[in-house]
């Protein structure tokens, strides 16, 4: 099949995060099976990608530029909500519509005669720009049972649950088990609580690893707080997450946000790294028995005690580490199983259109 993934937000290399990583790994897996995959996304200003897009759009007199630097065709425009031009150029058999004005993009694809599958990856309904139930014959995927239930209650739609594809080979690695690792030091990810825990455990080294882009204001705040918490090291974003997990003993995931899943939990558990995380949204599904789950409003003492037990109780740690490894081997996050399930949904969408 010719499969088009779409997003009303920027794609790699202009933007990075769980959706972008999962989309890229899904695309690569589908390409490996002989399918042709393209991506349609929003263009944002700055850098070589924007300059290259500007030149190509001017020469071709197109709304969308096309580049292949990610190993597949990526179509970019300032406003990607009208997909007609990309449909003409890429000729998709089916489209997987993801975050960013989802319903608006899906309607334009349906109008162009393309079967649509909505992939719900978060529960911020304002981002949909419409009601999924208004689409003619769309099929639906959700990245967790939690997400599926939220959309069913809000819009009355049924979803096939496919957790984010996380390619094991990109993350699984031996670890020296020497740090507590926290990914993405944003307030919604539990930045303040993570710093509070680190401050209460001055003998334990913490690594905070950037993921989303950090603006000057946030960087100044983090730099000031790290000066007061010398056991915390800030690490720049990396495309090689093995170098992060190769030193991790515990993954800290105290998310305040209503997480739809919890991709970093899956990444860590591939290397038998257990997780200390919050009970927000779908994060408990990602953590499962391979860690400890606390309410985000639990007293700081409870978070510190839980981390101390990870760090100071070898038998407790060994049990959770083995549980993390076992949880990482469940069929629901096996890449081949996920691709098989996705293809079943895509085939059904083409038949029902």
C-alpha positions in Angstrom: 0.0 0.0 0.0 0.9 3.7 -0.3 0.4 5.0 3.2 0.4 8.7 4.2 1.0 9.7 7.8 -0.2 13.2 8.5 0.2 15.7 11.3 -0.8 19.3 11.8 2.5 19.8 13.7 6.1 19.8 12.5 7.9 16.6 11.8 11.6 15.6 12.1 14.1 17.2 12.0 12.1 20.4 12.8 10.4 18.9 15.8 11.0 15.9 18.0 9.0 14.0 20.5 7.1 10.8 21.0 4.8 11.2 18.1 7.6 12.0 15.7 9.7 9.1 16.9 6.8 6.6 16.8 5.8 7.8 13.3 9.3 7.4 12.0 9.7 3.9 13.5 6.3 2.8 12.1 7.2 4.2 8.7 10.5 2.3 8.7 8.8 -0.9 9.7 6.2 -0.6 7.0 8.8 0.3 4.4 10.8 -2.9 5.4 7.6 -4.8 4.5 7.5 -3.3 1.1 4.9 -0.5 1.6 5.5 3.0 0.4 5.2 5.6 3.1 5.0 9.4 3.1 4.5 12.1 5.7 2.5 15.3 5.4 3.3 17.9 8.2 3.4 21.5 9.2 6.4 23.6 8.3 7.8 25.9 10.9 10.3 28.7 10.5 14.1 28.5 10.9 17.0 26.3 9.9 17.9 24.5 6.7 14.7 22.6 6.4 12.6 25.8 6.2 15.0 27.4 3.7 15.1 24.3 1.5 11.3 24.2 1.6 11.0 27.9 0.7 13.2 27.4 -2.4 11.4 24.2 -3.5 7.9 25.7 -3.1 9.0 28.8 -5.1 10.5 26.9 -7.9 7.7 24.3 -8.1 5.0 26.9 -7.4 3.5 24.4 -4.9 2.0 24.8 -1.4 4.0 21.8 -0.1 7.7 21.2 -0.5 8.9 17.6 -0.7 12.2 16.3 0.9 13.6 12.8 1.5 16.3 13.5 4.1 14.5 11.3 6.6 14.6 8.4 4.2 11.0 8.8 3.0 9.0 11.5 1.3 8.0 14.3 3.6 5.6 17.0 2.4 5.7 20.3 4.4 3.5 23.4 4.3 2.7 26.3 6.6 -0.9 25.2 6.6 -1.2 21.4 6.0 -5.0 21.2 6.6 -5.8 21.1 2.9 -4.3 17.8 1.8 -5.5 17.9 -1.8 -2.1 18.8 -3.4 -0.3 16.0 -1.4 -3.0 13.5 -2.5 -2.4 14.4 -6.1 1.4 14.1 -5.8 1.7 11.1 -3.5 -1.5 9.2 -4.4 -2.0 7.4 -1.0 -4.2 4.4 -0.7 -4.9 5.3 2.9 -4.0 8.0 5.4 -3.1 7.8 9.1 -4.1 11.1 10.6 -2.4 12.1 13.9 -2.0 15.1 16.1 -2.7 18.7 15.1 -6.1 19.8 13.6 -6.8 16.1 13.1 -10.4 16.2 12.1 -9.9 19.1 9.7 -7.1 17.3 7.9 -9.1 14.1 7.9 -12.1 15.8 6.2 -9.9 17.2 3.5 -8.5 13.7 2.8 -12.0 12.2 2.7 -13.0 14.9 0.3 -10.1 13.9 -1.9 -11.3 10.2 -1.8 -8.7 8.9 0.6 -9.7 6.4 3.3 -8.8 7.7 6.8 -7.6 6.1 10.0 -7.4 8.5 13.0 -4.6 7.6 15.4 -5.3 9.1 18.8 -2.0 9.8 20.6 -3.1 12.2 23.3 -6.3 13.4 25.0 -6.2 17.1 24.3 -9.5 17.3 22.5 -9.1 21.0 21.5 -6.3 19.8 19.2 -8.8 17.8 17.1 -10.4 20.9 15.4 -13.7 19.0 15.2 -15.6 15.9 16.2 -14.2 12.6 15.0 -17.8 11.2 14.8 -18.5 13.7 12.0 -16.2 11.8 9.5 -17.9 9.5 7.0 -16.1 6.2 7.4 -13.0 6.7 9.5 -11.5 3.9 11.5 -9.8 4.7 14.8 -6.6 3.7 16.7 -5.7 4.7 20.2 -2.3 4.4 21.8 -3.6 3.0 25.1 -6.8 1.6 26.7 -6.9 4.8 28.6 -6.9 6.9 25.4 -9.5 4.7 23.8 -11.8 5.0 26.7 -11.5 8.8 26.8 -12.5 9.1 23.1 -15.3 6.5 23.4 -16.8 8.5 26.3 -16.4 11.9 24.6 -17.2 11.1 21.0 -18.8 7.6 21.0 -16.0 6.2 18.7 -14.5 2.7 19.1 -10.7 2.4 18.7 -8.2 -0.5 18.2 -5.5 -0.1 20.8 -2.0 -0.1 19.4 0.7 1.3 21.8 3.4 3.5 20.3 5.9 1.4 18.3 9.2 1.5 20.1 11.9 -0.3 18.1 13.7 -2.4 20.7 17.1 -2.4 18.9 17.3 1.4 19.2 17.0 1.4 23.0 18.0 -2.0 24.5 21.5 -1.8 26.0 23.6 -3.0 29.0 23.5 -0.5 31.8 26.0 0.4 34.5 23.0 1.3 36.8 24.6 4.5 38.1 22.0 7.3 37.8 18.3 8.1 38.2 17.2 9.3 34.7 14.5 11.8 34.0 13.6 12.5 30.4 12.2 15.9 29.3 12.5 18.4 32.1 9.3 20.3 31.4 6.8 21.3 34.1 4.0 19.1 32.7 6.5 16.1 32.9 7.0 16.6 36.6 10.1 18.8 36.5 9.5 20.5 39.9 8.9 17.2 41.7 11.9 15.6 40.0 14.1 18.4 41.3 12.5 18.2 44.8 13.3 14.4 44.9 16.8 15.0 43.8 17.3 17.7 46.4 16.2 15.2 49.1 18.6 12.6 47.8 21.9 14.4 47.5 24.0 11.2 47.5 22.2 9.9 44.4 23.3 11.1 40.9 20.5 12.3 38.6 20.6 12.8 34.9 17.9 15.1 33.4 17.9 14.6 29.6 16.4 17.2 27.2 13.8 16.0 24.7 11.4 18.8 23.6 13.0 22.1 22.6 13.9 24.2 25.6 13.5 28.0 25.3 15.7 30.5 27.0 13.3 31.1 29.9 13.0 27.4 30.7 16.8 26.9 30.3 17.5 29.8 32.7 15.1 28.3 35.3 16.7 24.8 35.0 20.2 26.2 35.2 19.4 28.2 38.3 17.8 25.1 40.0 20.7 22.9 39.0 23.1 25.3 40.7 21.2 24.5 44.0 21.1 20.8 43.2 24.6 19.7 42.3 23.7 16.0 42.0 21.7 16.8 38.9 23.3 16.8 35.5 21.5 18.2 32.5 22.2 16.3 29.3 21.5 17.7 25.8 18.9 15.9 23.6 20.4 12.9 21.7 19.3 10.7 18.8 21.1 7.8 20.5 19.1 7.0 23.6 21.2 4.0 24.3 23.8 6.4 25.6 21.3 7.6 28.1 19.9 4.3 29.2 23.4 2.7 29.4 23.9 4.5 32.7 20.4 4.4 34.1 19.4 2.4 37.1 15.9 3.9 37.6 13.7 5.9 35.2 11.8 8.7 36.9 8.5 9.7 35.3 6.5 11.9 37.7 4.3 13.3 35.0 1.7 15.9 35.9 0.2 15.8 32.4 -2.5 13.3 31.6 -0.2 11.1 29.6 -1.9 9.1 26.8 0.9 6.4 27.1 4.4 6.7 28.5 6.9 6.0 25.7 10.0 6.5 27.9 8.8 3.7 30.3 8.8 1.2 27.4 12.2 2.4 26.2 13.7 1.9 29.7 12.1 -1.4 30.3 13.8 -2.9 27.2 17.0 -2.7 29.3 15.3 -4.0 32.5 15.3 -0.5 34.0 12.3 -0.2 36.3 10.2 3.0 36.5 9.1 5.2 39.3 6.2 7.1 37.8 2.9 8.8 38.4 -0.6 7.4 37.9 -1.5 10.0 35.3 -3.5 8.8 32.3 -2.0 5.8 30.4 1.3 5.9 32.1 0.4 3.1 34.5 -0.3 0.9 31.4 3.2 1.5 30.1 4.8 0.9 33.5 2.8 -2.1 34.5 4.4 -4.4 37.1 7.9 -3.1 36.1 8.1 -0.3 38.5 6.3 1.7 41.3 3.3 3.9 40.6 2.4 6.8 42.9 -0.3 9.5 42.8 1.2 12.7 41.5 -0.2 14.4 44.7 1.4 11.9 47.0 3.6 13.5 49.7 7.2 14.1 48.7 8.2 11.8 51.5 6.4 8.9 49.6 8.3 9.6 46.4 11.6 9.8 48.2 10.9 6.6 50.1 10.0 4.8 46.9 13.2 5.9 45.2 15.3 5.1 48.2 13.9 1.5 48.1 14.9 1.3 44.4 18.4 2.5 45.2 19.1 0.9 48.6 17.3 -2.4 48.6 19.0 -4.8 46.2 16.4 -7.6 46.4 13.5 -5.1 45.7 15.4 -3.6 42.8 16.3 -7.0 41.3 12.6 -8.0 41.5 11.4 -4.9 39.8 14.2 -5.0 37.2 13.2 -8.5 36.2 9.5 -7.5 36.1 10.4 -4.6 33.8 12.2 -6.9 31.5 9.3 -9.3 31.4 6.8 -6.5 30.8 8.9 -5.3 27.9 8.4 -8.7 26.2 4.5 -8.7 26.1 3.0 -9.1 22.7 1.2 -5.7 22.8 4.5 -3.9 22.2 6.1 -6.4 19.9 6.9 -4.5 16.7 5.7 -7.2 14.4 2.5 -7.7 16.3 1.8 -3.9 16.2 2.5 -3.7 12.4 0.2 -6.7 11.8 -2.5 -5.0 13.8 -2.0 -1.7 12.1 -2.2 -3.2 8.6 -5.4 -5.0 9.6 -6.9 -1.6 10.4 -5.6 0.0 7.3 -7.0 -2.8 5.0 -10.4 -2.5 6.8 -10.4 1.2 6.2 -9.7 0.8 2.4 -12.5 -1.8 2.2 -15.1 0.3 4.0 -14.4 3.6 2.2 
